[in-house]
Amino acid sequence: MHDHIEIRLSEYGSASLEAAHLTPRDVDRLRALQRHQCLGLEQTHIGWRLTAHATVGVLVLDRVRLIIEPKFAIAGDRLMTWLTYALGASSPLPVAPRRWETGPDGLADLVATALLAECERLLREGLRREYVRREDLAPAVRGRLDVTAQVTRRYGQLDKLHVRTFDRETDTWDNRLLGTALREARTLVTGSRLARDLHAAAQEFPHASCRSSVLRTLDRTRYTRLNARYRAAHIWARLLLRGGGVTDLLADRGVVADGLLLAMPALWEAVVRRMFIDAAASRGWRPVSATEVKGVTVRGDLGASSTFRPDLVLGFPGRDPAPRRLLPVDAKYKRYDRSGVGSADVHQLLTYSTGYGPKSDPHAVIVHPRAGGHSRRTLEISGHHGPLGSIHVIGLDTHVPPWQASAWAESVLPLCHS
């Protein structure tokens, strides 16, 4: 992995590659990612032109190791903190934070380190064991004798016996998932010491021959007191094994590639959703599900009717079970700390405010990332007959820990619906 050509670029940046840098298999992988709008690939007279979108991370191709760095939203030394906050996972990193700008290692090394730390904790505590049924050929009876197999396969010979045993073993899906992820992580990291530690830990875990099988099991799992301590390790394992991108934060896009890519808009949506749910709870507000309120619906156009909703709707409870007041909140991964809100977003949020808010005084909230201090401003929208609504533009400082940003969001939330 160390003889790969390393190419580093930032979000929305571009780089030129020679034709020999990409194999036909690499081109197929990049085309698949292009179809999912993770990046752009264009053929030129000298080779290829690769353009990054709002997806960051590491992509290991046959001859190229591509590193796409966060450009502005979340600093390299804070990215892991905000990622763990969005996932609701603990941050197990025992090492100093790495910076994208100064070190050769990036997101893959950080996530691999987090996975390694959780796996080493599980090894210290003892891996989960379950009773596993085995069929074996042994020189003596151990467990239960399989009479049918003994008669039909050994024809009365007693030098070896067909037996069925039930032993408590570590070969469970919880451990197979982690063993598979540890082996996958070795191919992505750059640090030799980290690679050795991952290899050593992987020897202690069973692994699956097909990673899709353990991921399907993971999607169906429910955590109980028996496997709750595995949850954090499973989060990092899912990140590494999914590898192709993030939609609702760590759902499979169906893209197969050796790497670890994060869609920053999806990450930001997850951060904003959790942060404002936490902040609103202390003010008496709660998140409102799609089944409780109708979305903004368009009918009468060509084709079927369409419905669209903001990233989050907060409701203030009234005397009856229905919310007395609704506040739509939308996450925007845009530089609204340096430029005005685009007309398309103004129209969208104004529609949300009138669709969800009270007719007398509709409000909506835009939340965007900002470097160097929090910010808040209010857009007053009016028409020929007077005020139409208010849009509160909130900038969260991503250079501070997320819990500090959450405390600030809690302090300004009452002003957004006053």
C-alpha positions, 0 to 999 in steps of 0.5 A: 500500500505504500507504493501508491501514488498519493494525491491530496485535494480539498473539497471541490478541488481538482487534480490531473492524473495521467492515463497510466495512473488509473486502471480500467477497474479504477475507472469503473469504481470512480464512475460508480462514485460519480453516479452517486455524486461523490466526485467527478471524473472527466477524460482529457487529452493527457489522461483524467481530470478528477474533481472532488465534491462534498465527500471527504476521506480516503480512496485506495485504488490500484495505483493511486491513494486519493485523500480528499480533505475537509475544506472549511466546515470542520477542521481536521483536528475536530472532524473526529469529535463531530463525527462521534457526536453525530453518531452518538458514539464515544470517542475512544481515541487515546492519541493526540488528534491528527491534522489533515493538513500536516500528517500523512494519515487521514480519516481512515487512520482515525477511524481505524484507531477508534476501532482498534481502541474499542476492540482492545477494550473488548479483549481486555473485558473478554469477548462474548461467547455463545454456544455453537453446534459443531459436528466433528470426527473424534477418537472418543465420545464428546458431546452426543454421538451422531448414530445415523452418521456413524452407521452410514459413514463409518459402517460399524468402524469405531476408531473414529466417532461422529459426534455433535458438540455444543461449546461456548466459542467466540465465533459469533457474528458480533466478533466476526464483524469486528475481525472482518473490519480489522482486516479491512482497516489494515489495507487503508491505513498509512502508519506501519505501527497502526497496521501492525496493531490492527494485524495483532488484534485481528488474530484474536477475532474470528472473521467472515468470508463475506462482509456483506453477510455480517453487515446484513446481520448488523442492520437487523441487530437490536442491542441488549444487555448481552451485546450493548458493550459492542455498540461503539465498536460496531459503529466504527466497523460499519464505517470502515466496511461500508466504505462507499459513502454516507446518506442518512449517516452510514447507510450503504450507497451500494458503491464498492470501493476500497476506502472510507468516504464521508459525505459532508452534507449528510454528516452536517445534517446528522449533527444539526439534527442531534444538536437541536433535538438535544437543545430543544428538549430543555425548552420543552420542544420535541422532534415531530415525526413524519407520521404526526404532521403532513409534509409540503405536498405538490399536486396537479403537476405532470406525474405523481404528487411530491412531498418534501420536508425539512431535515427536522421539525420541532413541536411545542406541545399544547393541551392536546397531544397535537403540537401547538406550534411547529418550527422547521429546521434545515441544515445547509452545508454552505458558506453562509458566513461569507455570503448571503443566503441563496434565493433558492434556499430563501424560497425553500425555507419560506415554504417550510415556514408557511407550511409548518408555522402559524399563519400569523407569525411563521418562522424557519431556521437555517443552520450552517457551519462556521469557522471562528465563532457562532453567529445569528441573523434574521431574514425578514421576508415581506410582500405586497400585503405585508410580512410573509415570515422570518428565517433565522440563519444560525452559524455553528462554530465547528472549531469548538467541541460540539457540546459547546455548540449545542449549549449555544444553540440552546440559548438562541433557540427561544429567539427563533420562535418568539 
